[in-house]
Amino acid sequence: MQMYLDCIPCFVQQAVRAARHVSDDPDVQKRIVREALSCINAIDFSDPPPRAGQIFYRRLSEITGIPDLYQADKEMQNRLALELLPELKRQIEISPDPLLLATRLAIAGNIIDLGAHGNLAITDIQKAIKQALNEPLFGDWEEFKAAVNAARDILYLADNAGEIVFDRLLIELIIAKPVTLVVRGAPAINDALRADAQSAGLDKLVEIIDNGSDAPGTLIGDCSSEFQSRFAAADLIIAKGQGNYETLSDEPHNIYFLFKVKCQVIAGQIGQPVGTQVLIKSKVISPEIGSDR
Amino acid sequence: MQMYLDCIPCFVQQAVRAARHVSDDPDVQKRIVREALSCINAIDFSDPPPRAGQIFYRRLSEITGIPDLYQADKEMQNRLALELLPELKRQIEISPDPLLLATRLAIAGNIIDLGAHGNLAITDIQKAIKQALNEPLFGDWEEFKAAVNAARDILYLADNAGEIVFDRLLIELIIAKPVTLVVRGAPAINDALRADAQSAGLDKLVEIIDNGSDAPGTLIGDCSSEFQSRFAAADLIIAKGQGNYETLSDEPHNIYFLFKVKCQVIAGQIGQPVGTQVLIKSKVISPEIGSDR
């Protein structure tokens, strides 16, 4: 999807939070916000919103000289999620529909997003888990379940650190099929890298590849040719998070998007309020491709 | 006061609303938002926030070729307020403290602000009036009352159209002293111009001057020399609206600011929530000046 007008002030707001995250010096903060204004003004507004984030956070790393600006946050988020893991596994074990609950929890984990959210409290995560346990998903659950059952192989596009621990709950239930987990190729806000997947213990369960890109989403043309081949050949793609939805919703593939609605723009597109747990199928899949799967 | 970091996304949000106000064409809207990003990036962040608005709305008039972009809104706001006037006058007549109620209502009228607010509904105005009738002011009411009683003359800096009708309620109670009403010198969002003061019938009650500037606030150095002289010589200044507060809060004069808190930045400064009815005295007045008045 392309950038909406409303994405622009939201992006600037995110830049203000990022500026405060990397420095306490008002002059540095102002310089960073000025850079953000330049970044957003320089990009093509027909690009998906994560393009702005990619350019800005790359510039932010240059300015600060820190390649991975949110490393400490990511480690903390992984730790926090790993502490919750045993109890969540127990919930899934006693659930009448383990796949449904694991899917809901994987979506609940998408609350851990430093792009859209500023400060994430443990109470926010607990609230998301409670919602996952109690509220239905919006979207194409039955179709998703059938697609997972029918899939020859699954490409699982991860989103954030911390969240990736929640992804493990779902991945553990679908690894009867070959699952390849995809992480970002380089730091992008708190998005999961290979190290985060390893922290979550996923390297022992599935193949992990990276997409070769530092965008907080999946800008296909910006990804490595290896990833592009895997993406093109994938039988079923599970794409986590709003950034992946924003960058892939126009791609003609068999993609299911799992995320929590983070902003009014997506809320308007989906027709559901902010906070909704969404599981929707790519709407641009052609009938030919669709009938083949 | 200088621009806060948080003013910047808020300003961009305002620009998005302005873009939608002046055009339905997505390309024109995008161009306008790009102009806003350039405007905000070009200004000195130590300037007060209304400087950004001044430069942006001036540019918006150039782009659209429309000198007064909110003329129809202002006329509608004046009409709306004039319809409410008789009932509000009656409320003041039966009030045990007419000056207090008129002051509260003058502040309530400050809800009519197209800068901070997007779409203003009649229900918002009714809510503000109800609040004015029921909730206390935050600030220096007793001091203000004494200052009005002691003043040799009063310079009354208006803010918005529509609001200026509410100002009339207060002005009618203080015209035992010479009152000069100041409007903007040229269109600035929905800020009141001479025509709006005339619509409110204020030309029959007090002298009206304009400040010679198109800023949505009072940037002294940008105002006419006539206004600057009147400002310097004024015994008591009543400044309406957040824009006047943002531009004059550091001026060493005997100023009382009357406004509704419109944003988190000012809420943080004042220590009161958004929506609070504020009447505060300039804190930078020197003891020498203060003791003379």
Interface residues (C-beta under 8 A of the other chain):
Chain A: L5 D6 I8 P9 C10 V12 Q13 A15 V16 A19 R20 P26 Q29 K30 V33 R34 L37 S38 I40 N41 F45
Chain B: L5 D6 I8 P9 C10 V12 Q13 A15 V16 A19 R20 P26 Q29 K30 V33 R34 L37 S38 I40 N41 F45
